[in-house]
Each structure stands twice: as C-alpha cells, then as structure tokens.
Amino acid sequence: MSQRQQRRRPPARKRPANSATSRRGVFRALLERVRPRHCMPCVGLVVLVGAFSVVITPDDPLGFAAPPPQPSLPTVVIDPGHGGNDDGARGHGMREKHLTLDLAMRVEENLKALNFPTHLTRRDDSYVGLSERVSISNRIKDSIFVSLHFNAARQTGISGIETFYARNKDVADDGWQWMGLFSKPEPEILDTGESLAAYIQTALVSKLSAGDRGIKSSDFHVVRRTRAPAVLIEGGFVSNSMEAQLLRNPDYRDRIASAIAEGVAMYQKTRPQPALPVPPDVAER
C-alpha cells in the first residue's frame, strides 16, 4: 500500500440537518425496521403512514339530527283509454281516444306538481293492447294505475261520472311457478282500488258539480289484472249534449285532471307506509 493510500482523509464536515431531511431520515429508519421481505418499500411506507392517519369529523355539523328519510311516492301509471284504430266512444264530433290522451297529459302535469313520478301507457294516437297496459304497470315495483275513459249511451239524457275498481284481483305470476319443492307461499293480498276509487270520485264530483254515478266493482281487464291498486274513470258522457259541451272546454278538462290528482294524493296519505330503517345515531338516543 502506498504512502498516499495510507494517508487519512480529513473528517467530513457535518451539514446542518433541516427538518425535511430529518423527517426523511426518520421514515427511512422506520421503513427499514418494518419492511417485510420481498415487498416493495413504498408499500410498507403507505401501510405505516396509513396506520397513523386519523380522520376527525364533527359529531353533528348542523347542530341537529338530520330528519329520517321519507318514503318515496309511487309511480302513477296513467292509461289513456283506446287509441290508434280504436276510437272508443263517439259523440257530438268528439272521439274518446283524443279526449283521454289530452286528459292524461293534464293529469300528469298535476301529479308532477305534487312530486309523483308518472308513466303514460301511450303518448300519441297509437293502439296499446290491454295486456300490454297491464304489463307496463306490473313491471313497476310500486305503482298506482289510473285508466281514463269517457262514456256514451243510446239514451242521450244519461250523464254523470263514475269510477270502477276491481271486484277481485287476478294477477298472473311473473314467470315463476310453484314446483312443489317447498311449501306453497300464501297468496298476496292486493289492494282492489276501492279506496282509491272513492277518493277520486269524491274529488271529481266536488270539483265539477257533476252527476255522481258512484264507485262500482268490475271485472275490467286493466283493473283486475294489475298488481297495483287500479281504477277506471268514466269522466262523462260524450253522448250527452251538456256534458259534451263541457268536455270541449280545456278549462273543464283541467278541472277533471286536478280532481283526479287530488284524489290520488288523498288516497296516498291513507296508505300504510313501509317501515323505514332507523339510523344508528337515532336508535342510540
């Protein structure tokens, strides 16, 4: 070994460690202690930093408990009767299919103002079969079905409004059949729509001062085969000259729509509401 190699190097001057360097040194030292074998160093660092992370949130940022969630409103399926090649009742130059579609649009507007979701079985002059109208409603989990019609009679002096509900419900199974492997489930008790019919009929007669033909049970396909509470409204006789004159007036049709929406809203208030889960912070109080 040469004399130059044997010469000692002067000790290195110590540099003042700033805070950032010190922190890096601490993390590096801790990383060397906790780093498992065969793992990336960054993973150990993330785990270590995450272990010391604390999230602090205020117990009650608003100063009061949030109100419990409100049950959502059912979708009102509005069914304008007839359409397409099916004119329905005729009288005094009017066709039922046009009146029902016009009224359906007005009912939808009134219901949306009350925050009800809506769905129309048709929005134009097209034909929709009875089974398809029922199927539209049955595909919606929570719904109310309102079918709109107008009447006609050979005796032109007959007038008034009437509302029908199901005598009995007869709803087909949705593609599921009992195979006998388990005990057969109890049949579901469905709302026949009688209360819904009563609320709507009361509102119509009150708002329109129309002749009250009452509520009646029936076997109409659209009220019998729908799972939802369903009604079929006959909003007057196009064969009656006085009622036909009223039905030509858009303001009168607005009043019909408003009464139907009011009846639906009153019925909804009386329906048993599903139990809602109680928030944990409320349950502990």
MIDOSE-1310 file (N, C-alpha, C; in nm, 2 decimals, decimal comma, always signed):
residues 285
msqr	+0,08/-0,12/+0,00/+0,00/+0,00/+0,00/+0,09/+0,12/+0,00; +0,06/+0,22/-0,09/+0,14/+0,34/-0,10/+0,12/+0,43/+0,01; +0,21/+0,52/+0,03/+0,20/+0,62/+0,13/+0,08/+0,71/+0,11; +0,05/+0,74/-0,01/-0,07/+0,82/-0,04/-0,20/+0,75/+0,01
qqrr	-0,20/+0,62/-0,01/-0,32/+0,54/+0,03/-0,33/+0,54/+0,18; -0,21/+0,54/+0,25/-0,22/+0,53/+0,39/-0,26/+0,66/+0,46; -0,25/+0,77/+0,38/-0,28/+0,90/+0,44/-0,43/+0,90/+0,47; -0,46/+0,94/+0,59/-0,60/+0,96/+0,63/-0,66/+1,08/+0,57
rppa	-0,79/+1,06/+0,53/-0,87/+1,17/+0,48/-0,92/+1,25/+0,59; -0,93/+1,38/+0,58/-0,98/+1,46/+0,68/-1,13/+1,43/+0,70; -1,18/+1,43/+0,83/-1,32/+1,41/+0,86/-1,41/+1,50/+0,78; -1,52/+1,45/+0,73/-1,62/+1,53/+0,65/-1,69/+1,62/+0,75
rkrp	-1,71/+1,74/+0,69/-1,78/+1,84/+0,77/-1,93/+1,81/+0,78; -1,98/+1,82/+0,90/-2,13/+1,79/+0,92/-2,21/+1,90/+0,87; -2,31/+1,86/+0,79/-2,41/+1,96/+0,74/-2,52/+1,97/+0,84; -2,57/+2,09/+0,86/-2,69/+2,11/+0,95/-2,81/+2,04/+0,88
ansa	-2,87/+1,96/+0,95/-2,99/+1,88/+0,90/-3,11/+1,97/+0,91; -3,18/+1,99/+0,80/-3,30/+2,07/+0,80/-3,42/+1,97/+0,84; -3,54/+2,03/+0,86/-3,65/+1,95/+0,91/-3,69/+1,84/+0,81; -3,69/+1,88/+0,68/-3,73/+1,78/+0,58/-3,64/+1,66/+0,57
tsrr	-3,50/+1,69/+0,59/-3,40/+1,58/+0,59/-3,42/+1,49/+0,71; -3,45/+1,55/+0,82/-3,48/+1,48/+0,94/-3,60/+1,39/+0,93; -3,70/+1,44/+0,87/-3,82/+1,35/+0,85/-3,80/+1,24/+0,76; -3,72/+1,27/+0,65/-3,69/+1,16/+0,56/-3,61/+1,05/+0,63
gvfr	-3,52/+1,10/+0,72/-3,43/+1,00/+0,79/-3,51/+0,92/+0,88; -3,61/+0,98/+0,95/-3,70/+0,90/+1,04/-3,78/+0,80/+0,97; -3,84/+0,84/+0,86/-3,92/+0,75/+0,78/-3,84/+0,63/+0,73; -3,72/+0,67/+0,68/-3,63/+0,57/+0,63/-3,59/+0,47/+0,73
alle	-3,56/+0,51/+0,85/-3,53/+0,42/+0,96/-3,64/+0,33/+1,00; -3,76/+0,39/+1,01/-3,88/+0,31/+1,04/-3,91/+0,21/+0,93; -3,89/+0,26/+0,81/-3,92/+0,17/+0,70/-3,83/+0,05/+0,70; -3,70/+0,07/+0,74/-3,60/-0,04/+0,74/-3,64/-0,14/+0,85
rvrp	-3,71/-0,09/+0,96/-3,75/-0,18/+1,06/-3,87/-0,26/+1,03; -3,97/-0,20/+0,97/-4,10/-0,27/+0,94/-4,11/-0,33/+0,81; -4,02/-0,30/+0,71/-4,03/-0,35/+0,58/-4,02/-0,51/+0,57; -4,13/-0,57/+0,53/-4,12/-0,72/+0,52/-4,04/-0,76/+0,40
rhcm	-4,00/-0,88/+0,40/-3,92/-0,93/+0,29/-4,00/-0,94/+0,16; -3,93/-0,93/+0,05/-4,00/-0,94/-0,08/-4,11/-0,85/-0,11; -4,11/-0,73/-0,05/-4,22/-0,64/-0,07/-4,15/-0,51/-0,12; -4,23/-0,43/-0,19/-4,18/-0,30/-0,23/-4,17/-0,21/-0,11
pcvg	-4,07/-0,13/-0,10/-4,06/-0,03/+0,01/-4,17/+0,06/+0,02; -4,23/+0,11/-0,10/-4,33/+0,21/-0,09/-4,46/+0,15/-0,03; -4,48/+0,02/-0,04/-4,60/-0,04/+0,02/-4,59/-0,04/+0,17; -4,47/-0,07/+0,22/-4,45/-0,06/+0,37/-4,47/+0,08/+0,42
lvvl	-4,43/+0,18/+0,34/-4,44/+0,32/+0,38/-4,59/+0,36/+0,38; -4,66/+0,32/+0,28/-4,80/+0,35/+0,28/-4,88/+0,29/+0,39; -4,85/+0,16/+0,42/-4,91/+0,10/+0,53/-4,88/+0,17/+0,66; -4,75/+0,20/+0,68/-4,71/+0,27/+0,80/-4,78/+0,40/+0,82
vgaf	-4,78/+0,49/+0,71/-4,84/+0,62/+0,72/-4,99/+0,60/+0,74; -5,05/+0,51/+0,67/-5,19/+0,49/+0,69/-5,23/+0,45/+0,83; -5,14/+0,37/+0,90/-5,17/+0,33/+1,03/-5,18/+0,44/+1,13; -5,10/+0,55/+1,10/-5,10/+0,66/+1,19/-5,20/+0,78/+1,15
svvi	-5,28/+0,75/+1,04/-5,37/+0,85/+0,99/-5,49/+0,85/+1,08; -5,54/+0,97/+1,11/-5,67/+0,98/+1,19/-5,76/+1,08/+1,11; -5,88/+1,04/+1,10/-5,98/+1,13/+1,03/-6,07/+1,18/+1,14; -6,09/+1,31/+1,16/-6,17/+1,37/+1,26/-6,29/+1,44/+1,19
tpdd	-6,41/+1,40/+1,23/-6,53/+1,47/+1,18/-6,61/+1,51/+1,29; -6,69/+1,62/+1,27/-6,77/+1,67/+1,38/-6,89/+1,57/+1,40; -6,93/+1,56/+1,53/-7,04/+1,47/+1,56/-7,17/+1,52/+1,50; -7,20/+1,64/+1,49/-7,32/+1,70/+1,44/-7,30/+1,83/+1,37
plgf	-7,25/+1,83/+1,25/-7,21/+1,95/+1,18/-7,32/+2,06/+1,17; -7,45/+2,01/+1,17/-7,56/+2,10/+1,15/-7,62/+2,15/+1,28; -7,57/+2,09/+1,39/-7,63/+2,13/+1,52/-7,76/+2,06/+1,56; -7,81/+1,97/+1,47/-7,93/+1,90/+1,50/-7,93/+1,77/+1,41
aapp	-8,01/+1,67/+1,45/-8,01/+1,55/+1,38/-8,08/+1,56/+1,25; -8,03/+1,50/+1,15/-8,10/+1,50/+1,02/-8,23/+1,43/+1,03; -8,33/+1,48/+0,95/-8,46/+1,41/+0,96/-8,46/+1,28/+0,90; -8,54/+1,18/+0,95/-8,54/+1,05/+0,89/-8,58/+1,05/+0,74
pqps	-8,54/+0,96/+0,66/-8,58/+0,96/+0,52/-8,72/+0,93/+0,50; -8,78/+1,00/+0,40/-8,92/+0,99/+0,38/-8,95/+0,88/+0,27; -9,05/+0,80/+0,28/-9,08/+0,70/+0,18/-9,11/+0,77/+0,05; -9,06/+0,71/-0,06/-9,08/+0,76/-0,19/-9,22/+0,74/-0,24
lptv	-9,27/+0,83/-0,32/-9,41/+0,82/-0,37/-9,42/+0,72/-0,48; -9,53/+0,65/-0,49/-9,54/+0,55/-0,60/-9,55/+0,62/-0,74; -9,52/+0,54/-0,84/-9,53/+0,59/-0,98/-9,68/+0,57/-1,02; -9,74/+0,68/-1,07/-9,88/+0,67/-1,11/-9,88/+0,64/-1,26
vidp	-9,92/+0,53/-1,30/-9,93/+0,48/-1,44/-10,07/+0,54/-1,49; -10,06/+0,63/-1,58/-10,18/+0,70/-1,64/-10,21/+0,63/-1,77; -10,33/+0,58/-1,78/-10,36/+0,50/-1,90/-10,47/+0,56/-1,98; -10,44/+0,64/-2,09/-10,54/+0,69/-2,18/-10,61/+0,58/-2,26
ghgg	-10,73/+0,56/-2,23/-10,80/+0,46/-2,30/-10,81/+0,47/-2,45; -10,82/+0,35/-2,52/-10,83/+0,34/-2,66/-10,71/+0,39/-2,73; -10,72/+0,44/-2,86/-10,61/+0,49/-2,94/-10,59/+0,41/-3,06; -10,52/+0,47/-3,16/-10,50/+0,41/-3,29/-10,63/+0,38/-3,36
nddg	-10,65/+0,26/-3,40/-10,77/+0,22/-3,48/-10,89/+0,20/-3,39; -10,87/+0,22/-3,26/-10,98/+0,21/-3,16/-11,02/+0,35/-3,11; -11,13/+0,40/-3,17/-11,17/+0,54/-3,13/-11,24/+0,55/-3,00; -11,29/+0,44/-2,95/-11,37/+0,44/-2,83/-11,51/+0,51/-2,85
argh	-11,56/+0,57/-2,75/-11,69/+0,63/-2,77/-11,69/+0,75/-2,86; -11,80/+0,78/-2,93/-11,81/+0,89/-3,02/-11,94/+0,97/-2,98; -11,93/+1,10/-3,00/-12,05/+1,18/-2,97/-12,02/+1,33/-2,99; -12,11/+1,39/-3,06/-12,10/+1,54/-3,08/-11,97/+1,58/-3,14
gmre	-11,92/+1,50/-3,24/-11,80/+1,54/-3,31/-11,67/+1,51/-3,23; -11,68/+1,44/-3,12/-11,57/+1,40/-3,04/-11,54/+1,25/-3,04; -11,41/+1,22/-3,02/-11,37/+1,08/-3,01/-11,31/+1,06/-2,88; -11,34/+0,95/-2,81/-11,29/+0,92/-2,68/-11,14/+0,92/-2,68
khlt	-11,08/+0,86/-2,78/-10,93/+0,84/-2,77/-10,86/+0,97/-2,77; -10,91/+1,07/-2,83/-10,85/+1,21/-2,83/-10,87/+1,27/-2,69; -10,98/+1,26/-2,63/-11,01/+1,32/-2,50/-10,93/+1,25/-2,39; -10,91/+1,12/-2,40/-10,84/+1,05/-2,29/-10,69/+1,09/-2,30
ldla	-10,63/+1,10/-2,42/-10,49/+1,14/-2,43/-10,47/+1,28/-2,38; -10,56/+1,37/-2,42/-10,55/+1,51/-2,37/-10,56/+1,52/-2,22; -10,65/+1,44/-2,16/-10,67/+1,44/-2,02/-10,55/+1,38/-1,95; -10,49/+1,28/-2,01/-10,38/+1,21/-1,95/-10,26/+1,31/-1,93
mrve	-10,24/+1,39/-2,03/-10,13/+1,49/-2,02/-10,15/+1,59/-1,91; -10,28/+1,62/-1,89/-10,31/+1,72/-1,79/-10,30/+1,66/-1,65; -10,34/+1,53/-1,64/-10,33/+1,46/-1,51/-10,18/+1,45/-1,47; -10,10/+1,41/-1,57/-9,96/+1,40/-1,55/-9,90/+1,53/-1,50
enlk	-9,93/+1,64/-1,56/-9,88/+1,77/-1,51/-9,92/+1,80/-1,37; -10,04/+1,77/-1,33/-10,09/+1,79/-1,19/-10,02/+1,70/-1,10; -10,00/+1,58/-1,13/-9,93/+1,48/-1,04/-9,78/+1,52/-1,02; -9,72/+1,56/-1,13/-9,58/+1,60/-1,12/-9,56/+1,72/-1,03
alnf	-9,66/+1,81/-1,03/-9,66/+1,92/-0,93/-9,67/+1,88/-0,79; -9,72/+1,76/-0,77/-9,73/+1,70/-0,63/-9,61/+1,60/-0,61; -9,51/+1,60/-0,70/-9,39/+1,52/-0,68/-9,42/+1,37/-0,71; -9,53/+1,33/-0,77/-9,55/+1,19/-0,80/-9,47/+1,16/-0,93
pthl	-9,40/+1,05/-0,94/-9,35/+1,00/-1,06/-9,46/+0,95/-1,15; -9,45/+0,97/-1,28/-9,56/+0,93/-1,37/-9,51/+0,85/-1,48; -9,60/+0,77/-1,54/-9,57/+0,69/-1,67/-9,70/+0,68/-1,74; -9,70/+0,72/-1,87/-9,82/+0,70/-1,96/-9,81/+0,58/-2,04
trrd	-9,92/+0,51/-2,05/-9,91/+0,38/-2,14/-9,91/+0,42/-2,29; -9,95/+0,54/-2,32/-9,93/+0,59/-2,46/-9,92/+0,74/-2,46; -9,84/+0,80/-2,55/-9,83/+0,94/-2,56/-9,87/+0,99/-2,70; -9,92/+0,91/-2,78/-9,97/+0,95/-2,91/-10,09/+0,87/-2,95
dsyv	-10,14/+0,89/-3,07/-10,26/+0,82/-3,11/-10,22/+0,68/-3,17; -10,18/+0,60/-3,07/-10,14/+0,46/-3,11/-10,22/+0,36/-3,03; -10,23/+0,24/-3,08/-10,31/+0,14/-3,01/-10,21/+0,06/-2,92; -10,25/+0,04/-2,79/-10,18/-0,04/-2,70/-10,28/-0,14/-2,64
glse	-10,25/-0,27/-2,65/-10,34/-0,38/-2,61/-10,36/-0,37/-2,46; -10,47/-0,43/-2,41/-10,50/-0,43/-2,27/-10,39/-0,51/-2,19; -10,34/-0,62/-2,24/-10,24/-0,69/-2,17/-10,11/-0,61/-2,15; -10,07/-0,54/-2,26/-9,95/-0,45/-2,25/-9,97/-0,34/-2,15
rvsi	-10,09/-0,28/-2,14/-10,12/-0,18/-2,05/-10,10/-0,23/-1,90; -10,15/-0,35/-1,88/-10,13/-0,41/-1,75/-9,98/-0,44/-1,72; -9,92/-0,50/-1,82/-9,78/-0,53/-1,81/-9,69/-0,41/-1,78; -9,72/-0,30/-1,83/-9,64/-0,17/-1,80/-9,65/-0,14/-1,66
snri	-9,77/-0,15/-1,60/-9,79/-0,13/-1,46/-9,72/-0,23/-1,37; -9,74/-0,36/-1,41/-9,68/-0,47/-1,33/-9,53/-0,47/-1,33; -9,47/-0,41/-1,42/-9,32/-0,41/-1,43/-9,27/-0,30/-1,33; -9,35/-0,21/-1,28/-9,31/-0,11/-1,19/-9,34/-0,16/-1,05
kdsi	-9,24/-0,15/-0,96/-9,25/-0,22/-0,83/-9,36/-0,15/-0,75; -9,36/-0,02/-0,74/-9,46/+0,05/-0,66/-9,54/+0,14/-0,75; -9,66/+0,11/-0,77/-9,74/+0,20/-0,87/-9,88/+0,21/-0,83; -9,95/+0,30/-0,89/-10,09/+0,32/-0,89/-10,14/+0,33/-1,03
fvsl	-10,25/+0,26/-1,06/-10,29/+0,26/-1,20/-10,42/+0,34/-1,22; -10,42/+0,43/-1,31/-10,54/+0,51/-1,33/-10,57/+0,51/-1,48; -10,68/+0,45/-1,52/-10,72/+0,44/-1,66/-10,83/+0,54/-1,69; -10,82/+0,62/-1,79/-10,91/+0,73/-1,82/-11,00/+0,69/-1,94
hfna	-11,13/+0,72/-1,92/-11,22/+0,69/-2,03/-11,34/+0,79/-2,02; -11,42/+0,79/-2,13/-11,54/+0,87/-2,14/-11,65/+0,78/-2,19; -11,77/+0,81/-2,15/-11,88/+0,72/-2,17/-11,97/+0,76/-2,29; -12,06/+0,67/-2,33/-12,16/+0,71/-2,43/-12,28/+0,61/-2,41
arqt	-12,39/+0,66/-2,44/-12,51/+0,58/-2,42/-12,62/+0,61/-2,53; -12,70/+0,52/-2,56/-12,80/+0,54/-2,66/-12,90/+0,65/-2,61; -12,93/+0,64/-2,48/-13,02/+0,74/-2,42/-12,94/+0,86/-2,39; -12,95/+0,96/-2,47/-12,86/+1,08/-2,46/-12,89/+1,16/-2,34
gisg	-12,99/+1,13/-2,26/-13,01/+1,21/-2,14/-12,93/+1,16/-2,02; -12,86/+1,05/-2,04/-12,78/+0,99/-1,93/-12,65/+1,07/-1,92; -12,61/+1,11/-1,80/-12,49/+1,19/-1,77/-12,43/+1,15/-1,64; -12,32/+1,20/-1,61/-12,25/+1,18/-1,48/-12,12/+1,11/-1,49
ietf	-12,05/+1,10/-1,38/-11,92/+1,05/-1,37/-11,92/+0,92/-1,28; -11,85/+0,82/-1,31/-11,84/+0,70/-1,23/-11,70/+0,65/-1,23; -11,66/+0,58/-1,13/-11,53/+0,52/-1,11/-11,53/+0,38/-1,07; -11,46/+0,29/-1,15/-11,46/+0,15/-1,12/-11,33/+0,10/-1,06
yarn	-11,35/-0,01/-0,98/-11,23/-0,07/-0,92/-11,25/-0,22/-0,94; -11,15/-0,30/-0,90/-11,16/-0,45/-0,92/-11,25/-0,52/-0,82; -11,33/-0,60/-0,87/-11,41/-0,69/-0,78/-11,32/-0,78/-0,71; -11,23/-0,84/-0,79/-11,13/-0,93/-0,73/-11,00/-0,92/-0,82
kdva	-10,89/-0,93/-0,76/-10,76/-0,92/-0,83/-10,73/-1,06/-0,89; -10,68/-1,07/-1,01/-10,64/-1,19/-1,07/-10,51/-1,17/-1,15; -10,40/-1,17/-1,07/-10,27/-1,13/-1,13/-10,19/-1,25/-1,16; -10,14/-1,26/-1,28/-10,06/-1,38/-1,33/-9,92/-1,37/-1,26
ddgw	-9,87/-1,49/-1,23/-9,73/-1,50/-1,18/-9,63/-1,45/-1,28; -9,53/-1,38/-1,24/-9,43/-1,32/-1,33/-9,33/-1,42/-1,37; -9,37/-1,53/-1,44/-9,27/-1,62/-1,49/-9,22/-1,72/-1,39; -9,28/-1,72/-1,27/-9,24/-1,82/-1,16/-9,35/-1,91/-1,13
qwmg	-9,33/-2,04/-1,12/-9,43/-2,14/-1,09/-9,38/-2,22/-0,98; -9,48/-2,26/-0,89/-9,45/-2,34/-0,78/-9,43/-2,49/-0,83; -9,31/-2,54/-0,79/-9,27/-2,67/-0,83/-9,30/-2,78/-0,73; -9,35/-2,74/-0,61/-9,37/-2,84/-0,51/-9,25/-2,88/-0,42
lfsk	-9,14/-2,82/-0,44/-9,02/-2,85/-0,36/-9,03/-2,79/-0,22; -9,10/-2,68/-0,21/-9,12/-2,62/-0,08/-9,27/-2,59/-0,06; -9,31/-2,55/+0,06/-9,45/-2,52/+0,08/-9,49/-2,40/-0,01; -9,61/-2,41/-0,06/-9,66/-2,31/-0,15/-9,68/-2,18/-0,07
pepe	-9,63/-2,07/-0,12/-9,64/-1,94/-0,05/-9,79/-1,90/-0,04; -9,82/-1,82/+0,06/-9,95/-1,77/+0,08/-9,98/-1,67/-0,03; -10,10/-1,67/-0,08/-10,14/-1,57/-0,19/-10,12/-1,43/-0,14; -10,07/-1,34/-0,22/-10,06/-1,20/-0,18/-10,19/-1,13/-0,18
ildt	-10,22/-1,05/-0,07/-10,34/-0,98/-0,06/-10,32/-0,84/-0,13; -10,39/-0,82/-0,24/-10,37/-0,70/-0,32/-10,49/-0,60/-0,29; -10,45/-0,47/-0,30/-10,55/-0,37/-0,29/-10,64/-0,36/-0,42; -10,77/-0,38/-0,40/-10,86/-0,38/-0,51/-10,88/-0,24/-0,57
gesl	-10,84/-0,14/-0,50/-10,85/+0,00/-0,55/-10,98/+0,07/-0,51; -11,06/+0,00/-0,42/-11,19/+0,06/-0,38/-11,17/+0,20/-0,31; -11,07/+0,21/-0,22/-11,05/+0,33/-0,15/-11,00/+0,44/-0,25; -10,91/+0,40/-0,34/-10,86/+0,49/-0,44/-10,98/+0,55/-0,53
aayi	-11,07/+0,46/-0,57/-11,18/+0,50/-0,64/-11,27/+0,59/-0,57; -11,29/+0,57/-0,44/-11,37/+0,66/-0,36/-11,31/+0,80/-0,34; -11,18/+0,81/-0,32/-11,12/+0,94/-0,31/-11,13/+1,02/-0,44; -11,10/+0,95/-0,55/-11,11/+1,02/-0,68/-11,25/+1,06/-0,72
qtal	-11,35/+0,97/-0,70/-11,49/+1,00/-0,73/-11,53/+1,12/-0,65; -11,50/+1,12/-0,52/-11,54/+1,23/-0,43/-11,48/+1,36/-0,48; -11,35/+1,36/-0,52/-11,29/+1,48/-0,57/-11,35/+1,53/-0,70; -11,38/+1,44/-0,79/-11,44/+1,47/-0,92/-11,58/+1,54/-0,90
vskl	-11,66/+1,48/-0,82/-11,80/+1,53/-0,80/-11,80/+1,66/-0,73; -11,70/+1,68/-0,64/-11,69/+1,80/-0,56/-11,64/+1,92/-0,65; -11,54/+1,89/-0,73/-11,48/+2,00/-0,81/-11,56/+2,03/-0,93; -11,64/+1,94/-0,99/-11,71/+1,96/-1,11/-11,86/+1,98/-1,10
sagd	-11,91/+1,95/-0,98/-12,05/+1,96/-0,96/-12,12/+1,87/-1,06; -12,06/+1,76/-1,09/-12,12/+1,67/-1,19/-12,21/+1,56/-1,12; -12,29/+1,50/-1,21/-12,37/+1,39/-1,16/-12,29/+1,28/-1,10; -12,33/+1,23/-0,98/-12,25/+1,12/-0,91/-12,31/+0,99/-0,94
rgik	-12,24/+0,91/-1,03/-12,29/+0,77/-1,06/-12,22/+0,67/-0,97; -12,14/+0,72/-0,88/-12,08/+0,64/-0,77/-11,96/+0,56/-0,81; -11,91/+0,48/-0,72/-11,80/+0,38/-0,75/-11,86/+0,24/-0,76; -11,80/+0,16/-0,84/-11,86/+0,03/-0,87/-11,74/-0,07/-0,89
ssdf	-11,76/-0,19/-0,84/-11,67/-0,30/-0,87/-11,69/-0,36/-1,01; -11,59/-0,41/-1,07/-11,60/-0,45/-1,21/-11,49/-0,56/-1,23; -11,51/-0,62/-1,35/-11,41/-0,72/-1,39/-11,33/-0,67/-1,51; -11,32/-0,54/-1,53/-11,24/-0,48/-1,64/-11,10/-0,53/-1,63
hvvr	-11,05/-0,57/-1,74/-10,92/-0,63/-1,75/-10,81/-0,55/-1,68; -10,81/-0,42/-1,71/-10,70/-0,34/-1,66/-10,70/-0,31/-1,51; -10,81/-0,33/-1,45/-10,82/-0,31/-1,30/-10,80/-0,45/-1,23; -10,85/-0,55/-1,30/-10,84/-0,69/-1,24/-10,70/-0,75/-1,25
rtra	-10,63/-0,73/-1,36/-10,50/-0,79/-1,38/-10,38/-0,72/-1,33; -10,40/-0,59/-1,29/-10,29/-0,51/-1,24/-10,26/-0,55/-1,09; -10,13/-0,56/-1,06/-10,09/-0,58/-0,92/-10,12/-0,46/-0,83; -10,11/-0,34/-0,89/-10,12/-0,22/-0,82/-10,27/-0,19/-0,79
pavl	-10,30/-0,10/-0,70/-10,44/-0,05/-0,68/-10,47/+0,02/-0,81; -10,59/-0,01/-0,87/-10,62/+0,04/-1,00/-10,77/+0,08/-1,01; -10,79/+0,19/-1,09/-10,92/+0,24/-1,11/-10,94/+0,27/-1,26; -11,07/+0,27/-1,30/-11,10/+0,31/-1,44/-11,21/+0,42/-1,42
iegg	-11,18/+0,54/-1,47/-11,26/+0,65/-1,45/-11,34/+0,68/-1,58; -11,47/+0,69/-1,57/-11,55/+0,74/-1,68/-11,59/+0,88/-1,65; -11,52/+0,98/-1,73/-11,53/+1,12/-1,69/-11,65/+1,19/-1,75; -11,75/+1,13/-1,79/-11,86/+1,19/-1,85/-11,91/+1,13/-1,98
fvsn	-12,03/+1,17/-2,03/-12,09/+1,11/-2,15/-12,08/+1,20/-2,27; -12,00/+1,16/-2,37/-11,99/+1,24/-2,49/-12,12/+1,24/-2,57; -12,21/+1,14/-2,53/-12,34/+1,14/-2,60/-12,44/+1,23/-2,54; -12,41/+1,29/-2,43/-12,49/+1,39/-2,36/-12,45/+1,53/-2,41
smea	-12,55/+1,61/-2,46/-12,51/+1,74/-2,52/-12,45/+1,83/-2,42; -12,50/+1,84/-2,30/-12,45/+1,93/-2,20/-12,30/+1,89/-2,16; -12,29/+1,76/-2,13/-12,15/+1,72/-2,09/-12,05/+1,73/-2,21; -12,10/+1,70/-2,33/-12,01/+1,71/-2,44/-11,96/+1,86/-2,46
qllr	-12,05/+1,95/-2,43/-12,01/+2,09/-2,44/-11,91/+2,13/-2,33; -11,92/+2,07/-2,22/-11,83/+2,09/-2,11/-11,69/+2,03/-2,15; -11,69/+1,91/-2,20/-11,57/+1,84/-2,23/-11,49/+1,91/-2,34; -11,56/+1,99/-2,43/-11,49/+2,06/-2,53/-11,40/+2,17/-2,47
npdy	-11,43/+2,21/-2,35/-11,37/+2,33/-2,29/-11,24/+2,28/-2,22; -11,12/+2,33/-2,26/-11,00/+2,29/-2,19/-10,99/+2,32/-2,04; -11,06/+2,43/-2,00/-11,06/+2,46/-1,86/-11,13/+2,35/-1,78; -11,24/+2,30/-1,84/-11,31/+2,19/-1,77/-11,23/+2,07/-1,76
rdri	-11,15/+2,03/-1,87/-11,06/+1,92/-1,86/-10,95/+1,94/-1,76; -10,91/+2,06/-1,74/-10,81/+2,09/-1,64/-10,87/+2,06/-1,50; -10,99/+2,10/-1,48/-11,06/+2,07/-1,35/-11,07/+1,92/-1,33; -11,10/+1,84/-1,43/-11,11/+1,70/-1,42/-10,97/+1,64/-1,38
asai	-10,86/+1,69/-1,44/-10,73/+1,65/-1,41/-10,69/+1,68/-1,27; -10,72/+1,80/-1,23/-10,69/+1,85/-1,10/-10,76/+1,76/-0,99; -10,88/+1,73/-1,02/-10,96/+1,64/-0,92/-10,90/+1,50/-0,91; -10,86/+1,45/-1,03/-10,80/+1,31/-1,02/-10,67/+1,31/-0,94
aegv	-10,59/+1,41/-0,97/-10,46/+1,42/-0,89/-10,49/+1,44/-0,74; -10,59/+1,52/-0,71/-10,62/+1,54/-0,57/-10,67/+1,41/-0,50; -10,75/+1,33/-0,58/-10,79/+1,20/-0,52/-10,68/+1,11/-0,50; -10,58/+1,10/-0,60/-10,47/+1,02/-0,58/-10,38/+1,06/-0,46
amyq	-10,36/+1,19/-0,44/-10,29/+1,24/-0,33/-10,35/+1,21/-0,20; -10,48/+1,22/-0,19/-10,56/+1,19/-0,07/-10,55/+1,04/-0,03; -10,56/+0,96/-0,14/-10,55/+0,81/-0,12/-10,41/+0,78/-0,07; -10,31/+0,84/-0,12/-10,17/+0,81/-0,09/-10,15/+0,84/+0,06
ktrp	-10,21/+0,94/+0,11/-10,19/+0,98/+0,25/-10,25/+0,87/+0,35; -10,34/+0,79/+0,30/-10,41/+0,69/+0,39/-10,34/+0,55/+0,37; -10,26/+0,54/+0,27/-10,19/+0,41/+0,25/-10,10/+0,37/+0,36; -10,10/+0,24/+0,41/-9,99/+0,20/+0,51/-9,85/+0,22/+0,44
qpal	-9,77/+0,29/+0,52/-9,63/+0,31/+0,47/-9,54/+0,21/+0,51; -9,44/+0,16/+0,43/-9,35/+0,06/+0,47/-9,26/+0,12/+0,58; -9,22/+0,03/+0,68/-9,13/+0,07/+0,79/-8,99/+0,11/+0,73; -8,94/+0,22/+0,78/-8,81/+0,26/+0,73/-8,70/+0,23/+0,84
pvpp	-8,58/+0,19/+0,79/-8,48/+0,16/+0,89/-8,44/+0,29/+0,97; -8,42/+0,26/+1,10/-8,39/+0,37/+1,19/-8,24/+0,40/+1,19; -8,19/+0,52/+1,16/-8,05/+0,55/+1,16/-7,98/+0,51/+1,29; -7,86/+0,46/+1,29/-7,80/+0,42/+1,42/-7,79/+0,53/+1,52
dvae	-7,76/+0,65/+1,48/-7,74/+0,76/+1,58/-7,87/+0,79/+1,64; -7,99/+0,77/+1,57/-8,12/+0,80/+1,63/-8,15/+0,68/+1,72; -8,12/+0,56/+1,68/-8,16/+0,44/+1,76/-8,09/+0,45/+1,90; -7,97/+0,50/+1,91/-7,89/+0,51/+2,03/-7,94/+0,61/+2,13
r	-8,02/+0,70/+2,08/-8,07/+0,81/+2,17/-8,19/+0,77/+2,25
